[in-house]
Amino acid sequence: MDERLTADDLERLVSRVFRPRPGERGLAVLVDLPDGETPDNDDWSRRRALAAEWVEALSAREGCTLDAALFLYRNVRRNNADLPSTVCHHPGGPLPSHADDLPESGAPESLADVLQRFPMVLAPTEFSATAPLKILARTLGFRGATMPGFLSAMIPALRLDFTEVSRRVAVLAALLDDATAADIEFRVDGARLKTLRLDLRHRRAHVSGGLFPEPGQVGNLPSGEAYIVPYEGEVSGDPSGTCGELPVQFEDGLVVYQVEGNRALRCDGEDPAAAREAGILASEPAYGNLAELGLGVLADFGIQPLGEILIDEKLGLHIAFGRSDHFGGQVGPGHFSCPEAVVHIDRVYVDRIQPRVSVPRVDLRMSDGSVLALMRDGRYVVDFAS
């Protein structure tokens, strides 16, 4: 399948995803740049070139219904850290390869002013801008599609039937809304069983199906997940019931987090991964916050993992650590020691991503006291047809 988007493809994609209203033409494309602390890589370089190619193609297309503009900013070094207050418009031509070259690319403009002028935003960045753009969209009224880590190999996922994707994630979101808890069973190295209960009370689920037609909506593209923030215990006298063990495979070992009150407080496992993670939990307690239960559906559409969280988390079950305020939770940048420490990190439970950890069972405990089988052996067993 062709892994390039023509100007016609791009115009159709923007129309389908954002459903522009009469008179809405402005499309801002945001791209981050490497610097001395965060060096460039091949995928990042190609992503910036791809973003510039999209803007140039739309600008050159006769009769195009979109006014596209490319804006550049210094990378924020961590996924979902707050964005800088200013960005630089790129007028065309060669892209700067380093953030130190930004002043030569164009005069800095207020990010808030840009987001107020452009009703639609694409953000194919190295570091995810989802959290800060969600927060900004609540007051500035734009709608956005964030594409952190986007690769041209993901273009087939942009051609899916997002109406059907959205219908499926809506089914899952309705189940999460009615659930009081999720019980997850993990199998480690084919034998050892670990269990985790996520408290889902006092929360509403969110749908990210690749369609963002309303002002204030921001989500990933490609997309295809329902997600919810576990209850973090903010109600006085009502502690979070999230507890248990959460295994995560790293390249250099396997870590089992010990979870109480919706926080990973300590961890066991193999060095050096366990020692590294224990150090982070000690220095940044907010890192251990369980920030999201996500349920992706794209595996059912034949999409395969690519080693990039943007697409991988949409394939099935994932659980995130860290920041949750952009999803309606309580943990935000102020809970971390500094802006550079702010994270929202997804751990994806798909065989090719974590082969040592499988998920034989996920059950939802519903508000009427019943137990609903949600997943068995990593696959959904709920009826999406009804």
ChimeraX attribute file (.defattr): number of C-alpha atoms within 10 A of each C-alpha:
attribute: neighborCount
match mode: 1-to-1
recipient: residues
	/A:1	6
	/A:2	8
	/A:3	11
	/A:4	14
	/A:5	17
	/A:6	14
	/A:7	20
	/A:8	12
	/A:9	14
	/A:10	17
	/A:11	18
	/A:12	12
	/A:13	15
	/A:14	19
	/A:15	16
	/A:16	16
	/A:17	20
	/A:18	21
	/A:19	16
	/A:20	18
	/A:21	11
	/A:22	6
	/A:23	8
	/A:24	14
	/A:25	16
	/A:26	18
	/A:27	22
	/A:28	23
	/A:29	25
	/A:30	24
	/A:31	28
	/A:32	26
	/A:33	26
	/A:34	22
	/A:35	17
	/A:36	9
	/A:37	8
	/A:38	14
	/A:39	10
	/A:40	15
	/A:41	10
	/A:42	7
	/A:43	14
	/A:44	23
	/A:45	15
	/A:46	14
	/A:47	22
	/A:48	24
	/A:49	14
	/A:50	18
	/A:51	20
	/A:52	22
	/A:53	17
	/A:54	22
	/A:55	21
	/A:56	18
	/A:57	19
	/A:58	23
	/A:59	17
	/A:60	11
	/A:61	14
	/A:62	9
	/A:63	8
	/A:64	15
	/A:65	16
	/A:66	21
	/A:67	14
	/A:68	20
	/A:69	22
	/A:70	24
	/A:71	24
	/A:72	24
	/A:73	23
	/A:74	21
	/A:75	24
	/A:76	22
	/A:77	20
	/A:78	19
	/A:79	23
	/A:80	25
	/A:81	25
	/A:82	19
	/A:83	19
	/A:84	12
	/A:85	12
	/A:86	17
	/A:87	26
	/A:88	23
	/A:89	20
	/A:90	19
	/A:91	13
	/A:92	13
	/A:93	9
	/A:94	10
	/A:95	17
	/A:96	17
	/A:97	14
	/A:98	18
	/A:99	17
	/A:100	13
	/A:101	14
	/A:102	21
	/A:103	12
	/A:104	11
	/A:105	19
	/A:106	15
	/A:107	12
	/A:108	17
	/A:109	14
	/A:110	13
	/A:111	18
	/A:112	15
	/A:113	13
	/A:114	18
	/A:115	22
	/A:116	16
	/A:117	14
	/A:118	20
	/A:119	23
	/A:120	30
	/A:121	24
	/A:122	21
	/A:123	27
	/A:124	26
	/A:125	25
	/A:126	26
	/A:127	21
	/A:128	29
	/A:129	28
	/A:130	24
	/A:131	24
	/A:132	18
	/A:133	27
	/A:134	22
	/A:135	18
	/A:136	19
	/A:137	20
	/A:138	15
	/A:139	12
	/A:140	18
	/A:141	17
	/A:142	23
	/A:143	26
	/A:144	32
	/A:145	28
	/A:146	26
	/A:147	27
	/A:148	25
	/A:149	20
	/A:150	25
	/A:151	19
	/A:152	14
	/A:153	12
	/A:154	20
	/A:155	16
	/A:156	14
	/A:157	19
	/A:158	16
	/A:159	11
	/A:160	16
	/A:161	12
	/A:162	19
	/A:163	12
	/A:164	12
	/A:165	22
	/A:166	21
	/A:167	16
	/A:168	22
	/A:169	25
	/A:170	21
	/A:171	17
	/A:172	25
	/A:173	23
	/A:174	15
	/A:175	19
	/A:176	26
	/A:177	19
	/A:178	18
	/A:179	25
	/A:180	21
	/A:181	22
	/A:182	23
	/A:183	20
	/A:184	21
	/A:185	21
	/A:186	23
	/A:187	18
	/A:188	20
	/A:189	12
	/A:190	11
	/A:191	11
	/A:192	9
	/A:193	16
	/A:194	17
	/A:195	17
	/A:196	20
	/A:197	23
	/A:198	25
	/A:199	25
	/A:200	27
	/A:201	20
	/A:202	14
	/A:203	20
	/A:204	18
	/A:205	24
	/A:206	21
	/A:207	23
	/A:208	24
	/A:209	28
	/A:210	25
	/A:211	27
	/A:212	22
	/A:213	19
	/A:214	15
	/A:215	17
	/A:216	19
	/A:217	21
	/A:218	30
	/A:219	23
	/A:220	26
	/A:221	27
	/A:222	25
	/A:223	30
	/A:224	31
	/A:225	28
	/A:226	28
	/A:227	25
	/A:228	24
	/A:229	28
	/A:230	30
	/A:231	27
	/A:232	26
	/A:233	18
	/A:234	12
	/A:235	10
	/A:236	6
	/A:237	7
	/A:238	10
	/A:239	14
	/A:240	20
	/A:241	19
	/A:242	24
	/A:243	19
	/A:244	20
	/A:245	22
	/A:246	20
	/A:247	26
	/A:248	20
	/A:249	20
	/A:250	16
	/A:251	8
	/A:252	11
	/A:253	14
	/A:254	22
	/A:255	25
	/A:256	21
	/A:257	23
	/A:258	19
	/A:259	22
	/A:260	18
	/A:261	19
	/A:262	24
	/A:263	23
	/A:264	25
	/A:265	17
	/A:266	19
	/A:267	22
	/A:268	17
	/A:269	18
	/A:270	14
	/A:271	13
	/A:272	13
	/A:273	20
	/A:274	21
	/A:275	14
	/A:276	12
	/A:277	21
	/A:278	20
	/A:279	13
	/A:280	16
	/A:281	19
	/A:282	13
	/A:283	12
	/A:284	18
	/A:285	16
	/A:286	27
	/A:287	27
	/A:288	24
	/A:289	26
	/A:290	28
	/A:291	32
	/A:292	26
	/A:293	22
	/A:294	26
	/A:295	25
	/A:296	26
	/A:297	26
	/A:298	25
	/A:299	18
	/A:300	13
	/A:301	12
	/A:302	10
	/A:303	17
	/A:304	17
	/A:305	20
	/A:306	14
	/A:307	12
	/A:308	13
	/A:309	19
	/A:310	23
	/A:311	27
	/A:312	25
	/A:313	28
	/A:314	28
	/A:315	27
	/A:316	23
	/A:317	26
	/A:318	21
	/A:319	22
	/A:320	22
	/A:321	20
	/A:322	27
	/A:323	30
	/A:324	25
	/A:325	17
	/A:326	21
	/A:327	21
	/A:328	15
	/A:329	18
	/A:330	17
	/A:331	20
	/A:332	18
	/A:333	21
	/A:334	11
	/A:335	17
	/A:336	19
	/A:337	13
	/A:338	11
	/A:339	17
	/A:340	15
	/A:341	18
	/A:342	24
	/A:343	24
	/A:344	22
	/A:345	20
	/A:346	21
	/A:347	22
	/A:348	24
	/A:349	25
	/A:350	22
	/A:351	13
	/A:352	13
	/A:353	17
	/A:354	18
	/A:355	13
	/A:356	19
	/A:357	23
	/A:358	21
	/A:359	22
	/A:360	15
	/A:361	19
	/A:362	24
	/A:363	18
	/A:364	24
	/A:365	20
	/A:366	18
	/A:367	13
	/A:368	9
	/A:369	10
	/A:370	10
	/A:371	15
	/A:372	16
	/A:373	15
	/A:374	20
	/A:375	19
	/A:376	15
	/A:377	14
	/A:378	17
	/A:379	18
	/A:380	19
	/A:381	13
	/A:382	15
	/A:383	9
	/A:384	12
	/A:385	7
	/A:386	5
